[in-house]
């Protein structure tokens, strides 16, 4: 019985470690994506966009940008999701 408890405890510790590694990998991926997107803009533009987003509240800023993007393309984002890639 003790060996089973130890095995379960070890498996639980390993699971926690794996979850922590996954969280770190996801954070690194988001950071890479952010850096990739910032490279497409000037630093000044990126700062201005992010400053405005913070001033407007991130959710409102994202909704406004999505609305502008939909008008520019002419299709709502929900319709785009249905199109084949």
Buried (B, 14 or more C-beta within 10 A) or exposed (E): EEEEEEEEEEEEEEEEEEEEEEEEEEEEEEEEEEEEEBEEEEEEEBEEBBEEBEEBEEEEBEEEBEEEEBEEEEEEEEEEEEEEE
